[in-house]
Amino acid sequence: MTPERIVLIRASFTTLQPRMEEFSGRFYARLFERNPELRPLFRGDLEKQSRALAGMIELIVKMLDMQDKLVPLIHYLGDRHAAAKVRPEHYAMFGDALMWTLEQMLEGEFTPDVRRAWQQAYSFMADNMS
């Protein structure tokens, strides 16, 4: 990730941060609307899962420029997701829901450059989780 893309992600995340509960709700609604077969993977409390998602996004955004520390965290997340029966082919579905939610929440701030920055960050994560 270039420093410029990290700046774009962090700036857009600052806009999202006060609305992360709404963000998580929209994300999961979109994910399950488009991919109902994924709903059984989330047997627990979806509110708790939403808070975990928000916290993890915040942590990853903060660590984007510390890849030596970020990669082991992503590997750990990948192991946890694999244990929950999330398969590598599911990552594209999650990525699509993430990009849609970012676009909805950021509206005009979700420029092509911001989109590319988030896509690169998500691709990096998905590649290192599987």
C-alpha positions as CSV (number, residue, x, y, z in Angstrom):
1,M,0.0,0.0,0.0
2,T,1.3,3.4,-0.9
3,P,1.3,6.1,1.7
4,E,-1.2,8.0,-0.4
5,R,-3.7,5.2,-0.4
6,I,-3.3,4.7,3.3
7,V,-4.1,8.4,3.7
8,L,-7.3,8.0,1.6
9,I,-8.4,5.0,3.6
10,R,-7.8,6.7,6.9
11,A,-9.6,9.9,5.8
12,S,-12.6,8.0,4.6
13,F,-12.6,5.8,7.7
14,T,-12.7,9.0,9.9
15,T,-15.9,9.9,8.1
16,L,-17.3,6.4,8.8
17,Q,-16.2,6.0,12.4
18,P,-19.1,7.7,14.1
19,R,-21.5,5.6,12.1
20,M,-19.9,2.2,12.4
21,E,-23.0,0.6,13.9
22,E,-25.0,1.7,10.8
23,F,-22.1,0.6,8.6
24,S,-22.0,-2.9,10.0
25,G,-25.8,-3.2,9.8
26,R,-25.8,-2.2,6.2
27,F,-22.8,-4.5,5.4
28,Y,-24.5,-7.6,6.8
29,A,-27.9,-6.7,5.3
30,R,-26.2,-6.5,1.9
31,L,-24.1,-9.6,2.4
32,F,-27.1,-11.7,3.3
33,E,-29.4,-10.2,0.7
34,R,-26.9,-11.0,-2.1
35,N,-25.6,-14.3,-0.5
36,P,-28.2,-15.9,1.7
37,E,-26.2,-19.1,1.8
38,L,-23.7,-17.3,4.1
39,R,-26.3,-16.5,6.8
40,P,-25.8,-19.9,8.5
41,L,-22.1,-19.1,9.1
42,F,-23.3,-16.4,11.5
43,R,-25.1,-18.4,14.2
44,G,-24.3,-16.1,17.1
45,D,-25.4,-12.7,18.1
46,L,-25.2,-10.5,14.9
47,E,-24.9,-7.4,17.0
48,K,-21.8,-8.7,18.7
49,Q,-20.4,-9.8,15.3
50,S,-21.1,-6.3,14.0
51,R,-19.2,-4.7,16.8
52,A,-16.3,-7.1,16.1
53,L,-16.3,-6.2,12.5
54,A,-16.2,-2.5,13.3
55,G,-13.4,-3.0,15.8
56,M,-11.4,-5.1,13.4
57,I,-11.8,-2.6,10.5
58,E,-10.6,0.2,12.9
59,L,-7.6,-1.9,14.0
60,I,-6.6,-2.8,10.4
61,V,-6.9,0.8,9.2
62,K,-4.6,1.9,12.0
63,M,-2.1,-0.8,11.1
64,L,-2.0,-0.3,7.4
65,D,1.5,1.1,7.5
66,M,2.8,-1.6,9.9
67,Q,2.5,-4.6,7.6
68,D,5.1,-6.6,9.6
69,K,2.5,-6.6,12.5
70,L,-0.6,-6.6,10.3
71,V,0.2,-9.8,8.4
72,P,0.3,-12.1,11.5
73,L,-3.0,-10.6,12.6
74,I,-4.6,-11.3,9.2
75,H,-3.3,-14.8,9.3
76,Y,-4.9,-15.3,12.7
77,L,-8.2,-13.9,11.4
78,G,-8.0,-16.3,8.4
79,D,-7.5,-19.2,10.8
80,R,-10.6,-18.1,12.9
81,H,-12.7,-17.6,9.7
82,A,-11.6,-21.1,8.4
83,A,-12.6,-22.6,11.7
84,A,-16.0,-21.0,11.3
85,K,-16.3,-22.6,7.9
86,V,-15.6,-19.5,5.9
87,R,-14.0,-20.6,2.6
88,P,-11.6,-18.6,0.4
89,E,-14.3,-18.2,-2.3
90,H,-16.5,-16.4,0.3
91,Y,-14.0,-13.5,0.4
92,A,-15.1,-12.1,-2.9
93,M,-18.7,-11.9,-1.5
94,F,-17.5,-10.1,1.6
95,G,-15.5,-7.7,-0.6
96,D,-18.5,-6.9,-2.8
97,A,-20.6,-6.2,0.3
98,L,-17.8,-4.1,1.8
99,M,-17.4,-2.0,-1.4
100,W,-21.1,-1.5,-1.7
101,T,-21.4,-0.4,1.9
102,L,-18.5,2.0,1.6
103,E,-20.1,3.5,-1.5
104,Q,-23.5,3.9,0.2
105,M,-22.0,5.4,3.4
106,L,-19.4,7.7,1.9
107,E,-21.5,8.8,-1.0
108,G,-19.6,11.5,-2.9
109,E,-16.4,11.0,-0.9
110,F,-16.1,7.5,-2.4
111,T,-14.1,8.6,-5.4
112,P,-12.5,6.2,-7.8
113,D,-9.2,6.7,-5.9
114,V,-10.8,5.9,-2.6
115,R,-12.4,2.9,-4.1
116,R,-9.1,1.6,-5.5
117,A,-7.4,2.2,-2.1
118,W,-10.0,0.2,-0.2
119,Q,-10.0,-2.5,-2.9
120,Q,-6.3,-2.9,-2.6
121,A,-6.4,-3.1,1.2
122,Y,-9.2,-5.7,1.0
123,S,-7.4,-7.7,-1.6
124,F,-4.3,-7.7,0.6
125,M,-6.3,-8.9,3.5
126,A,-8.2,-11.6,1.6
127,D,-4.9,-12.9,0.0
128,N,-3.3,-13.2,3.4
129,M,-6.3,-14.8,5.1
130,S,-6.5,-17.8,2.8
